[in-house]
Amino acid sequence: MSRIALITGITGQDGSYLAELLLDKGYEVHGIIRR
């Protein structure tokens, strides 16, 4: 079973760092941005 993460604010500083960290750990990452 794959691990999936949903990150709000993925384009921000912390969101992009978290996304990269989780991708390195094998997570499938989805993000939400505000327009």
PyMOL Python script that loads the backbone (N, CA, C, O; Angstrom):
from pymol import cmd

cmd.read_pdbstr("""\
ATOM      1  N   MET A   1       0.852  -1.180   0.000  1.00  0.00           N
ATOM      2  CA  MET A   1       0.000   0.000   0.000  1.00  0.00           C
ATOM      3  C   MET A   1       0.896   1.241   0.000  1.00  0.00           C
ATOM      4  O   MET A   1       1.796   1.368   0.829  1.00  0.00           O
ATOM      5  N   SER A   2       0.639   2.142  -0.931  1.00  0.00           N
ATOM      6  CA  SER A   2       1.461   3.345  -1.015  1.00  0.00           C
ATOM      7  C   SER A   2       0.978   4.392  -0.014  1.00  0.00           C
ATOM      8  O   SER A   2      -0.197   4.440   0.351  1.00  0.00           O
ATOM      9  N   ARG A   3       1.905   5.213   0.410  1.00  0.00           N
ATOM     10  CA  ARG A   3       1.572   6.292   1.335  1.00  0.00           C
ATOM     11  C   ARG A   3       1.311   7.550   0.513  1.00  0.00           C
ATOM     12  O   ARG A   3       2.058   7.872  -0.411  1.00  0.00           O
ATOM     13  N   ILE A   4       0.248   8.247   0.861  1.00  0.00           N
ATOM     14  CA  ILE A   4      -0.166   9.439   0.125  1.00  0.00           C
ATOM     15  C   ILE A   4      -0.220  10.620   1.092  1.00  0.00           C
ATOM     16  O   ILE A   4      -0.742  10.509   2.202  1.00  0.00           O
ATOM     17  N   ALA A   5       0.331  11.758   0.648  1.00  0.00           N
ATOM     18  CA  ALA A   5       0.299  12.973   1.463  1.00  0.00           C
ATOM     19  C   ALA A   5      -0.398  14.079   0.686  1.00  0.00           C
ATOM     20  O   ALA A   5      -0.197  14.226  -0.520  1.00  0.00           O
ATOM     21  N   LEU A   6      -1.217  14.854   1.383  1.00  0.00           N
ATOM     22  CA  LEU A   6      -1.866  16.030   0.811  1.00  0.00           C
ATOM     23  C   LEU A   6      -1.304  17.245   1.540  1.00  0.00           C
ATOM     24  O   LEU A   6      -1.423  17.358   2.760  1.00  0.00           O
ATOM     25  N   ILE A   7      -0.687  18.156   0.780  1.00  0.00           N
ATOM     26  CA  ILE A   7      -0.056  19.330   1.376  1.00  0.00           C
ATOM     27  C   ILE A   7      -0.787  20.579   0.906  1.00  0.00           C
ATOM     28  O   ILE A   7      -0.909  20.825  -0.294  1.00  0.00           O
ATOM     29  N   THR A   8      -1.272  21.366   1.863  1.00  0.00           N
ATOM     30  CA  THR A   8      -1.866  22.653   1.510  1.00  0.00           C
ATOM     31  C   THR A   8      -0.752  23.688   1.513  1.00  0.00           C
ATOM     32  O   THR A   8       0.138  23.638   2.361  1.00  0.00           O
ATOM     33  N   GLY A   9      -0.793  24.618   0.581  1.00  0.00           N
ATOM     34  CA  GLY A   9       0.258  25.622   0.496  1.00  0.00           C
ATOM     35  C   GLY A   9       1.572  25.060  -0.012  1.00  0.00           C
ATOM     36  O   GLY A   9       2.642  25.452   0.453  1.00  0.00           O
ATOM     37  N   ILE A  10       1.495  24.145  -0.962  1.00  0.00           N
ATOM     38  CA  ILE A  10       2.684  23.429  -1.428  1.00  0.00           C
ATOM     39  C   ILE A  10       3.687  24.340  -2.142  1.00  0.00           C
ATOM     40  O   ILE A  10       4.863  23.992  -2.247  1.00  0.00           O
ATOM     41  N   THR A  11       3.242  25.494  -2.629  1.00  0.00           N
ATOM     42  CA  THR A  11       4.162  26.385  -3.339  1.00  0.00           C
ATOM     43  C   THR A  11       4.935  27.298  -2.393  1.00  0.00           C
ATOM     44  O   THR A  11       5.837  28.013  -2.829  1.00  0.00           O
ATOM     45  N   GLY A  12       4.599  27.283  -1.125  1.00  0.00           N
ATOM     46  CA  GLY A  12       5.320  28.104  -0.150  1.00  0.00           C
ATOM     47  C   GLY A  12       6.637  27.462   0.248  1.00  0.00           C
ATOM     48  O   GLY A  12       6.956  26.356  -0.189  1.00  0.00           O
ATOM     49  N   GLN A  13       7.397  28.159   1.080  1.00  0.00           N
ATOM     50  CA  GLN A  13       8.712  27.677   1.496  1.00  0.00           C
ATOM     51  C   GLN A  13       8.611  26.348   2.244  1.00  0.00           C
ATOM     52  O   GLN A  13       9.294  25.387   1.890  1.00  0.00           O
ATOM     53  N   ASP A  14       7.774  26.285   3.263  1.00  0.00           N
ATOM     54  CA  ASP A  14       7.655  25.064   4.056  1.00  0.00           C
ATOM     55  C   ASP A  14       6.987  23.943   3.280  1.00  0.00           C
ATOM     56  O   ASP A  14       7.372  22.781   3.405  1.00  0.00           O
ATOM     57  N   GLY A  15       5.984  24.289   2.478  1.00  0.00           N
ATOM     58  CA  GLY A  15       5.279  23.277   1.694  1.00  0.00           C
ATOM     59  C   GLY A  15       6.174  22.601   0.679  1.00  0.00           C
ATOM     60  O   GLY A  15       6.114  21.384   0.507  1.00  0.00           O
ATOM     61  N   SER A  16       7.005  23.383   0.004  1.00  0.00           N
ATOM     62  CA  SER A  16       7.897  22.792  -0.999  1.00  0.00           C
ATOM     63  C   SER A  16       8.969  21.934  -0.338  1.00  0.00           C
ATOM     64  O   SER A  16       9.342  20.891  -0.875  1.00  0.00           O
ATOM     65  N   TYR A  17       9.468  22.358   0.822  1.00  0.00           N
ATOM     66  CA  TYR A  17      10.450  21.556   1.558  1.00  0.00           C
ATOM     67  C   TYR A  17       9.827  20.237   2.002  1.00  0.00           C
ATOM     68  O   TYR A  17      10.437  19.177   1.859  1.00  0.00           O
ATOM     69  N   LEU A  18       8.614  20.304   2.539  1.00  0.00           N
ATOM     70  CA  LEU A  18       7.929  19.103   2.996  1.00  0.00           C
ATOM     71  C   LEU A  18       7.648  18.153   1.840  1.00  0.00           C
ATOM     72  O   LEU A  18       7.810  16.941   1.980  1.00  0.00           O
ATOM     73  N   ALA A  19       7.226  18.695   0.697  1.00  0.00           N
ATOM     74  CA  ALA A  19       6.952  17.862  -0.473  1.00  0.00           C
ATOM     75  C   ALA A  19       8.205  17.118  -0.911  1.00  0.00           C
ATOM     76  O   ALA A  19       8.150  15.922  -1.197  1.00  0.00           O
ATOM     77  N   GLU A  20       9.332  17.818  -0.966  1.00  0.00           N
ATOM     78  CA  GLU A  20      10.585  17.179  -1.373  1.00  0.00           C
ATOM     79  C   GLU A  20      10.992  16.091  -0.390  1.00  0.00           C
ATOM     80  O   GLU A  20      11.433  15.017  -0.797  1.00  0.00           O
ATOM     81  N   LEU A  21      10.847  16.363   0.896  1.00  0.00           N
ATOM     82  CA  LEU A  21      11.189  15.390   1.927  1.00  0.00           C
ATOM     83  C   LEU A  21      10.334  14.129   1.807  1.00  0.00           C
ATOM     84  O   LEU A  21      10.850  13.014   1.869  1.00  0.00           O
ATOM     85  N   LEU A  22       9.029  14.312   1.634  1.00  0.00           N
ATOM     86  CA  LEU A  22       8.127  13.170   1.538  1.00  0.00           C
ATOM     87  C   LEU A  22       8.355  12.374   0.255  1.00  0.00           C
ATOM     88  O   LEU A  22       8.277  11.145   0.268  1.00  0.00           O
ATOM     89  N   LEU A  23       8.637  13.060  -0.852  1.00  0.00           N
ATOM     90  CA  LEU A  23       8.934  12.354  -2.102  1.00  0.00           C
ATOM     91  C   LEU A  23      10.180  11.490  -1.948  1.00  0.00           C
ATOM     92  O   LEU A  23      10.221  10.365  -2.446  1.00  0.00           O
ATOM     93  N   ASP A  24      11.192  12.008  -1.263  1.00  0.00           N
ATOM     94  CA  ASP A  24      12.413  11.237  -1.016  1.00  0.00           C
ATOM     95  C   ASP A  24      12.132  10.002  -0.166  1.00  0.00           C
ATOM     96  O   ASP A  24      12.832   8.996  -0.280  1.00  0.00           O
ATOM     97  N   LYS A  25      11.103  10.077   0.689  1.00  0.00           N
ATOM     98  CA  LYS A  25      10.747   8.952   1.553  1.00  0.00           C
ATOM     99  C   LYS A  25       9.761   7.992   0.899  1.00  0.00           C
ATOM    100  O   LYS A  25       9.328   7.024   1.523  1.00  0.00           O
ATOM    101  N   GLY A  26       9.400   8.260  -0.373  1.00  0.00           N
ATOM    102  CA  GLY A  26       8.554   7.333  -1.107  1.00  0.00           C
ATOM    103  C   GLY A  26       7.068   7.640  -1.094  1.00  0.00           C
ATOM    104  O   GLY A  26       6.267   6.816  -1.536  1.00  0.00           O
ATOM    105  N   TYR A  27       6.686   8.792  -0.603  1.00  0.00           N
ATOM    106  CA  TYR A  27       5.275   9.165  -0.577  1.00  0.00           C
ATOM    107  C   TYR A  27       4.811   9.614  -1.958  1.00  0.00           C
ATOM    108  O   TYR A  27       5.602  10.104  -2.765  1.00  0.00           O
ATOM    109  N   GLU A  28       3.523   9.440  -2.216  1.00  0.00           N
ATOM    110  CA  GLU A  28       2.866  10.066  -3.360  1.00  0.00           C
ATOM    111  C   GLU A  28       2.313  11.386  -2.834  1.00  0.00           C
ATOM    112  O   GLU A  28       1.498  11.393  -1.911  1.00  0.00           O
ATOM    113  N   VAL A  29       2.748  12.499  -3.414  1.00  0.00           N
ATOM    114  CA  VAL A  29       2.420  13.817  -2.870  1.00  0.00           C
ATOM    115  C   VAL A  29       1.445  14.548  -3.786  1.00  0.00           C
ATOM    116  O   VAL A  29       1.638  14.612  -5.000  1.00  0.00           O
ATOM    117  N   HIS A  30       0.392  15.099  -3.178  1.00  0.00           N
ATOM    118  CA  HIS A  30      -0.577  15.949  -3.871  1.00  0.00           C
ATOM    119  C   HIS A  30      -0.600  17.281  -3.139  1.00  0.00           C
ATOM    120  O   HIS A  30      -0.462  17.334  -1.917  1.00  0.00           O
ATOM    121  N   GLY A  31      -0.774  18.357  -3.898  1.00  0.00           N
ATOM    122  CA  GLY A  31      -0.757  19.667  -3.269  1.00  0.00           C
ATOM    123  C   GLY A  31      -1.934  20.527  -3.662  1.00  0.00           C
ATOM    124  O   GLY A  31      -2.528  20.356  -4.727  1.00  0.00           O
ATOM    125  N   ILE A  32      -2.260  21.455  -2.780  1.00  0.00           N
ATOM    126  CA  ILE A  32      -3.329  22.423  -3.011  1.00  0.00           C
ATOM    127  C   ILE A  32      -2.707  23.809  -2.956  1.00  0.00           C
ATOM    128  O   ILE A  32      -1.927  24.122  -2.056  1.00  0.00           O
ATOM    129  N   ILE A  33      -3.070  24.645  -3.946  1.00  0.00           N
ATOM    130  CA  ILE A  33      -2.579  26.017  -3.966  1.00  0.00           C
ATOM    131  C   ILE A  33      -3.754  26.976  -3.952  1.00  0.00           C
ATOM    132  O   ILE A  33      -4.872  26.621  -4.325  1.00  0.00           O
ATOM    133  N   ARG A  34      -3.485  28.190  -3.518  1.00  0.00           N
ATOM    134  CA  ARG A  34      -4.509  29.233  -3.503  1.00  0.00           C
ATOM    135  C   ARG A  34      -4.275  30.139  -4.710  1.00  0.00           C
ATOM    136  O   ARG A  34      -3.134  30.473  -5.029  1.00  0.00           O
ATOM    137  N   ARG A  35      -5.337  30.528  -5.367  1.00  0.00           N
ATOM    138  CA  ARG A  35      -5.206  31.420  -6.528  1.00  0.00           C
ATOM    139  C   ARG A  35      -5.467  32.834  -6.144  1.00  0.00           C
ATOM    140  O   ARG A  35      -5.402  33.725  -6.990  1.00  0.00           O
TER     141      ARG A  35
END
""", "prot")
cmd.dss("prot")
cmd.show_as("cartoon", "prot")
cmd.util.cbc("prot")
cmd.orient("prot")
